[in-house]
Amino acid sequence: MRMHRGSSKGARPVRPASETLPLSASLPTVVVVLELTRAGAVERREISVVAGTLVRAALRAIGQAPEGAAVLLGETPIPLDTPIDGPMRLTVLPTFSGG
């Protein structure tokens, strides 16, 4: 004997919208221009990072030691733990050199 399923069940509740992104969705990225200033020369590096990435991580991504650099946004020094939440142009000044 075959039983029919579903006819005795009431309507199912509607699932609430998910608050997390599906696995296939990519996180938003922002472009950061890092200007490395050494002995009067400026080397520009442009990278894309996930929004919310810390300045410290952006420096590491270009091979710069964050602990050995001062970072300026315009003419204002900023902490290495500043999150990058939009396009930025940062000036990176090494605070020590090898030798």
C-alpha positions in Angstrom: 0.0 0.0 0.0 1.3 3.4 -0.9 0.8 6.4 1.3 0.6 9.9 -0.1 2.9 12.2 1.8 2.3 15.9 2.2 -1.5 16.1 2.1 -1.7 15.8 5.9 0.9 18.4 6.6 0.1 22.0 7.0 1.8 24.8 5.2 5.5 25.0 5.9 6.8 28.2 7.5 8.6 30.6 5.1 12.4 30.6 5.7 13.8 33.9 6.7 16.3 35.5 4.3 19.9 34.4 5.0 22.1 37.0 6.6 25.3 35.5 5.2 26.5 35.5 1.6 26.3 32.3 -0.3 29.6 30.5 -0.9 29.7 31.6 -4.5 29.4 35.3 -3.8 32.6 37.3 -3.7 33.3 39.9 -1.1 33.5 43.5 -2.1 37.0 44.8 -2.9 38.5 48.2 -2.9 41.6 49.6 -4.7 44.4 50.9 -2.5 47.4 52.9 -3.9 50.5 52.6 -1.7 53.2 55.1 -2.4 56.5 53.9 -1.0 58.8 56.8 -0.4 62.6 56.1 -0.1 65.4 58.6 -0.5 63.3 60.9 -2.6 62.0 58.3 -4.9 58.4 57.2 -5.0 57.3 53.7 -5.9 53.6 53.3 -6.5 51.9 49.9 -5.9 48.2 49.4 -6.6 46.4 46.5 -5.0 42.8 45.3 -4.5 41.9 44.2 -1.0 38.6 43.0 0.6 36.7 45.9 2.2 37.6 46.0 5.9 41.2 44.8 5.4 43.6 46.5 7.9 46.3 48.8 6.6 48.8 46.4 8.2 47.7 43.6 6.0 47.9 45.7 2.9 51.5 46.6 3.7 52.3 42.9 4.1 50.6 42.1 0.8 53.2 44.3 -1.0 56.1 42.8 1.0 56.6 45.8 3.3 57.1 45.3 7.1 54.3 47.2 8.8 56.2 47.6 12.0 59.0 49.4 10.1 56.8 52.0 8.4 54.7 55.1 9.1 51.6 55.4 7.0 50.0 58.7 6.0 46.6 59.4 4.6 47.1 62.8 3.0 49.4 64.4 5.5 47.9 62.7 8.5 49.5 59.6 10.1 47.1 56.8 10.6 47.3 53.6 12.8 48.2 50.3 11.2 44.9 48.9 12.5 42.8 51.3 10.4 40.3 49.3 8.2 40.3 50.0 4.5 36.7 50.6 3.7 37.0 52.6 0.5 39.5 53.5 -2.2 42.6 55.1 -0.6 46.0 56.6 -1.5 48.4 56.0 1.3 52.0 57.2 1.7 54.3 54.7 3.2 57.5 56.0 4.9 60.0 53.4 6.1 61.1 54.3 9.6 64.3 52.3 9.5 66.7 51.0 6.9 69.1 48.0 6.8 72.8 48.4 7.2 
